[in-house]
């Protein structure tokens, strides 16, 4: 055995224990670092060939490993932008140059200069902006991610495009407000072949039904017209246009509306009915620049199983709605709506709007309907909310919430082989494998907790024990080196 080999073995042992002390020191100093993963030093022996009468001492090599896959403890905080991952996955962040990294450090705050969400190390949280082209996380690519920045969502107005109107309409026969020539009893009777509707009954939101000569019913919806004279003018215009036939509309001295047959063959055979607005509701929508518009919804019952629904511009009657502004709601014997139940009309200064009424029923209960719509008026973002599935919501001053981003999670086949970089972030390596990208709560990925942080997985007691072991081993290896040095001195003294 060579005495120089003894010296080299002692130095190798001291170097290995020095590496172990280095990882222990790093672990202890990062025991309070958010998302830090413990480092450990593993040893491997290097054996040199030896003959039977001569032993050649080898050395020891050290390799630093990181327990990146181990979950750290989760502690709750008072900041809603603090994020912790429970389960597999890493946040995707980027440095100022735009290079992507992975991290478990979710202590994000708003950067006052850029408006991006950055963590304590200055890395920017990345996400997919909602409303853009859909991404397929199965492609395992980070293409399309961008900095999560809520400033771009402030003071934005969104025009309404869709809404719902649902609830129960009371079951029962309709009440005819006026029929034939008998209403009101005090009014002067109309001429032969005509039908009279009393002036107080003709109002916005009603429907007039009449037939000539026993033919099919013809309907006229009273929308923006309010007086019998205006209704008469509109009916005559509809006759001229060909949408109504066989009648002439006029008013008498008392202001009643009279429909008279224009066909001599049916001069004594005109029947009609007027159905008043039984129920009325309203819906709040917005135009393209965020102006609120009130949509009035009038419901009139025609028969036992049929209602008519009409919509009006309640904010400005001089700007009537266009498109399909009225339709019939037909119910079966079980009180369920038959047909599409959808109205498509245009909001003045806004978008084409679709009102979904498939949730309407007609049961033996009280009138109870509710309506809602999308869209919003301009409002500043006052807060940010994070859902467990990674959706980031912009919360406006008016209380509305809009999905802004969705945060992806990324992992690799072998997380412990990721390469650590300054700032508690990781890069992929050939040993770790490439990105696997998905969203929180998808198969194989964890969930995100808002208002929480994942702590370091370092245990101080374990590190102090490892420090004592490394110190003792380092001292022992130094004794080996010292003994070898003394033997060399003895050898050198033999020459004297």
BALUMPA-946654 format. One record per residue (C-alpha): x, y, z; residue in one letter. Coordinates in steps of 0.2 Angstrom, whole numbers, padded with zeros to 4 digits, always signed. Each point is the difference from the previous one (the first is absolute). Last residue first. Layout:
XYZa...
This chain:
+0097+0052+0039x-0009-0011-0013x-0011-0007+0013x-0007+0018+0004x-0009+0000-0017x-0010-0016+0004x-0004+0007+0017x-0006+0016-0008x-0011-0010-0012x-0007-0009+0015x-0005+0017+0008x-0008+0005-0017x-0010-0016+0000x-0006+0002+0018x-0006+0018-0004x-0009-0005-0015x-0009-0014+0009x-0003+0012+0015x-0008+0012-0013x-0011-0014-0005x-0006-0002+0018x-0003+0018+0002x-0011+0001-0016x-0009-0016+0005x-0004+0009+0017x-0006+0016-0008x-0010-0009-0013x-0009-0010+0014x-0003+0015+0010x-0007+0010-0015x-0011-0015-0005x-0008+0001+0018x-0002+0019-0002x-0009-0003-0017x-0012-0013+0007x-0005+0011+0014x-0002+0015-0011x-0012-0010-0012x+0000+0008-0017x-0016-0002-0011x-0001+0019-0002x-0017+0007+0001x-0014+0000-0013x-0010+0016+0001x-0019+0004+0003x-0012+0013-0005x-0006-0009-0015x+0002-0019-0001x+0004-0007-0017x-0004-0018-0004x+0011-0015-0005x+0004-0008-0017x+0000-0018-0005x-0018+0001-0007x-0006+0018-0001x-0003+0009+0016x+0012+0014-0005x+0003+0002-0019x+0012-0010-0011x+0018+0000-0007x+0012-0014+0000x+0017+0008-0003x+0015-0009-0005x+0011-0014+0009x+0008+0002+0017x+0016-0009-0006x+0002+0010-0016x-0002+0016+0011x-0015+0011+0003x+0004+0017+0010x-0005+0004+0017x-0005+0015+0011x+0004+0005+0018x+0007+0017-0006x+0017-0007-0005x-0001-0015-0011x-0004-0019+0005x+0002-0013-0014x-0014-0012+0000x+0005-0018+0004x-0012-0002+0015x-0014+0005-0012x+0001-0016-0010x-0014-0002-0013x-0002+0019-0001x-0013+0012+0007x-0009+0015-0006x-0015+0009+0007x-0011+0012-0010x-0008+0016+0007x-0016+0005-0008x-0002+0019-0004x-0014+0013+0001x-0016-0008+0006x-0012+0015+0004x-0007+0004+0017x-0013+0013+0003x-0001+0009+0016x-0002+0018-0006x+0018+0004+0004x+0006-0014-0011x+0007-0017+0004x+0012-0007-0013x+0000-0019+0001x+0015-0012-0002x-0005-0018-0004x+0013-0012+0006x-0012-0014+0004x+0000+0004+0019x-0006+0017-0004x+0010+0016+0002x-0008+0017+0003x+0007+0017-0004x-0006+0017+0007x-0006+0017-0003x+0000+0000-0019x-0007+0016-0006x-0017+0001-0008x-0008+0003-0018x-0017-0008+0000x-0002-0018-0002x-0006-0014-0012x-0009-0016+0004x-0019-0002+0004x-0011-0005+0014x-0019-0002+0002x-0011-0006+0014x-0018-0007-0001x-0013-0004+0014x-0019+0001-0004x-0008-0010+0014x-0003-0019-0002x-0011-0012-0010x+0014-0003-0013x+0005+0008-0016x+0019-0001-0002x+0013+0010-0007x+0019-0006+0000x+0000+0000-0019x-0001+0019+0000x+0017+0004-0008x+0002+0018-0006x+0012+0002-0014x+0007+0017-0003x+0008+0008-0016x+0012+0013+0006x-0001+0017+0006x-0005+0018-0005x-0018-0005+0001x-0001-0018+0006x-0005-0012-0014x-0012-0014+0002x+0001-0019+0000x-0014-0008+0011x+0002-0019+0005x-0013-0012+0007x+0005-0013-0013x-0017-0010+0000x-0010-0007+0015x+0001+0007+0017x-0005-0012+0014x-0016+0002+0010x-0004-0018+0000x-0014+0001-0012x+0012+0009-0013x+0005+0018+0000x+0001+0012-0014x+0009+0017+0001x-0004+0011-0015x+0011+0012-0007x+0005+0019+0000x+0015+0011-0003x+0008-0011-0014x+0012+0013-0008x+0000+0018+0004x-0002+0009+0017x-0009+0017+0000x+0010+0016+0002x-0013+0013+0004x-0005-0010+0015x+0017+0004+0009x+0004-0009+0016x-0014-0013-0001x+0005-0006-0017x-0013-0013-0003x-0002-0019+0001x-0016-0010-0004x-0005-0017+0007x-0016-0009-0005x-0008-0013+0011x-0007-0017-0005x-0007-0015+0009x-0017+0006+0007x-0002+0014-0013x+0008+0016-0005x+0009+0005+0015x+0011+0016-0001x+0017+0002+0006x+0009+0017-0002x+0019+0001+0002x+0008+0017+0002x+0018+0001-0005x+0010+0014+0010x+0016+0006-0008x+0016+0003+0009x+0013+0009-0010x+0016-0010+0000x+0007+0006-0017x-0006-0015-0010x-0018+0001+0008x-0004-0008+0017x-0014-0010+0006x-0012+0000+0015x-0016-0010-0001x-0018+0004+0004x-0016-0008+0005x-0018+0001-0004x-0015-0011+0003x-0018-0001-0006x+0002+0013-0014x-0017+0001-0007x-0008-0012-0013x-0012+0007-0012x-0012-0010-0010x-0008+0001-0017x-0014-0006-0011x-0006+0007-0017x-0015-0008-0009x-0013+0013-0005x+0009+0008-0014x+0008-0017-0005x-0005+0000-0018x+0002+0019-0001x+0019-0002+0003x+0007+0015+0008x-0005-0006+0018x+0001+0013+0013x+0012+0001+0015x-0005+0013+0013x+0012+0007+0013x-0009+0011+0013x+0004+0018+0002x-0017+0006+0005x-0004+0008-0017x+0005-0016-0009x+0016-0007-0005x+0006-0008-0016x+0007-0016-0007x-0005-0008-0017x-0001-0019-0002x+0002-0014-0013x+0019-0003+0001x+0015+0002+0011x+0018-0002-0005x-0004+0007-0017x+0010+0016+0001x-0016+0010-0002x-0008-0010+0014x+0015+0002+0011x-0001+0019-0003x-0019-0001+0005x+0005-0009+0016x+0013+0013+0004x-0012+0015-0002x-0013-0009+0011x+0013-0003+0014x+0005+0018-0001x-0018+0005+0002x-0003-0013+0014x+0014+0008+0010x+0017-0008+0006x+0009-0006-0016x+0018-0006+0005x-0006-0019+0000x-0018-0004-0004x+0001-0017-0008x-0012-0003-0014x-0006-0018-0003x-0011-0008-0013x-0011-0014+0004x-0004-0012-0013x-0016+0002-0010x-0018+0001+0007x-0005+0014-0012x+0014+0012+0007x+0010-0005+0015x+0007+0011+0014x+0014-0001+0013x+0007+0016+0008x+0016-0002+0011x+0005+0011+0015x+0017+0007+0005x-0004+0018-0002x-0018+0004+0003x-0017-0002-0007x-0012-0004+0015x-0004+0017+0005x-0006+0004-0018x-0013-0013-0001x+0002-0013-0014x-0014-0001-0013x-0004-0013-0013x-0007+0004-0017x-0012-0009-0012x-0015+0011+0004x+0004+0017+0008x+0007+0001+0017x-0010+0002+0015x+0001+0016+0010x+0010-0003+0016x-0009-0004+0017x+0002-0019-0001x+0019+0002-0003x+0002-0012-0008x-0014-0009-0009x+0005+0001-0018x+0011-0015-0001x+0011-0004+0014x+0009+0011+0012x+0011-0003+0016x+0000-0019-0003x+0007-0008+0016x+0011-0015-0004x-0003-0017+0006x+0012-0007+0014x+0018-0005+0004x+0011+0013+0007x+0016+0004-0009x+0015-0008+0009x+0019+0005-0002x+0013+0004-0013x+0006+0014-0011x+0018-0002-0005x+0013+0011-0008x+0011+0002-0015x+0010+0013-0010x+0003+0014+0013x+0013+0013-0005x+0016-0001+0010x+0008+0016+0007x+0018+0001+0006x+0005+0012+0014x+0014-0012+0006x+0003-0017-0009x+0017+0005-0007x+0006+0004+0017x-0003-0018+0005x+0017-0006-0006x+0004-0019+0000x+0015-0001-0011x-0003-0010-0016x-0002-0018-0005x-0004-0004-0018x+0014-0013-0003x+0004-0009+0016x+0000-0017-0009x-0006-0016+0006x-0012-0003-0014x-0012-0008+0012x-0002+0018+0007x-0011+0004-0015x-0003+0019-0001x-0015+0009-0005x+0002+0016-0010x-0003+0015+0010x-0014+0003+0012x+0010-0005+0015x+0018+0006+0001x+0011-0015+0003x+0012+0002+0015x+0017+0005+0006x+0006+0006+0017x+0015+0012-0001x+0016-0004+0009x+0007+0014+0011x+0006-0011+0014x-0014+0004+0012x-0013-0004-0013x-0006+0010-0014x-0018+0004-0006x+0001+0012-0015x-0006+0018+0002x+0016+0006-0009x+0007+0014+0012x-0010-0004+0016x+0003-0019-0001x-0015-0008+0008x+0004-0014+0012x+0004-0018-0001x+0006-0011+0014x-0002-0016-0010x+0017-0008+0002x-0003-0018-0008x+0011+0005-0015x+0002-0005-0018x+0010+0011-0013x-0004+0009-0016x+0012+0012-0008x-0008+0017-0004x+0015+0011+0003x-0007+0007+0016x-0001-0018+0007x-0015-0011-0003x-0012-0010+0011x-0010-0016-0003x-0006-0006+0017x+0004-0018+0004x-0009-0016+0001x-0006-0014+0011x-0010+0001+0016x-0006+0015+0009x+0007+0015-0008x+0001+0016+0010x-0005+0018-0006x+0002+0017+0009x-0011+0012-0010x-0013+0000+0013x+0012+0007+0013x-0004-0004+0019x+0009-0016+0001x-0003-0019+0002x+0014-0012+0002x+0003-0015-0011x+0014-0013+0005x+0012-0005-0013x-0004-0014-0013x+0015-0011-0005x+0003-0001-0019x+0014+0013+0001x+0010-0011+0012x+0017+0007-0007x+0015-0011-0003x+0019+0006+0002x+0012-0013-0005x+0016-0005+0010x+0015-0010-0006x+0011-0011+0012x+0018-0005-0002x+0010-0015-0004x+0013-0008+0012x+0013-0011-0009x+0003-0016+0009x+0017-0010-0003x+0003-0018+0004x-0015-0008-0009x+0000+0014-0014x-0012+0014+0000x-0011+0008-0014x-0007+0017+0006x-0018+0001+0007x-0010+0016-0001x-0013+0001+0013x-0017+0010-0002x-0007+0013+0012x-0017+0009+0000x-0001+0018+0005x-0017+0007+0003x-0010+0015-0006x-0017+0005+0008x-0013+0008-0011x-0004+0018+0002x-0019+0005-0003x+0001+0016+0010x+0016+0002+0009x+0000-0002+0019x+0012-0015+0001x+0010+0008-0013x+0015+0004+0011x-0001-0017+0008x-0001-0009-0017x+0015+0010-0007x+0011-0004+0015x-0005-0019-0001x+0005+0001-0018x+0017+0007+0003x+0003-0011+0015x-0003-0015-0012x+0012+0008-0013x+0013+0002+0014x-0003-0018+0005x+0005-0006-0018x+0015+0012-0001x+0006-0007+0017x-0002-0018-0006x+0010+0004-0016x+0013+0009+0009x+0002-0016+0012x+0001-0011-0015x+0013+0010-0009x+0011+0000+0016x-0002-0018+0002x+0004-0003-0019x+0016+0011+0003x+0005-0013+0013x-0001-0013-0013x-0007-0017+0005x
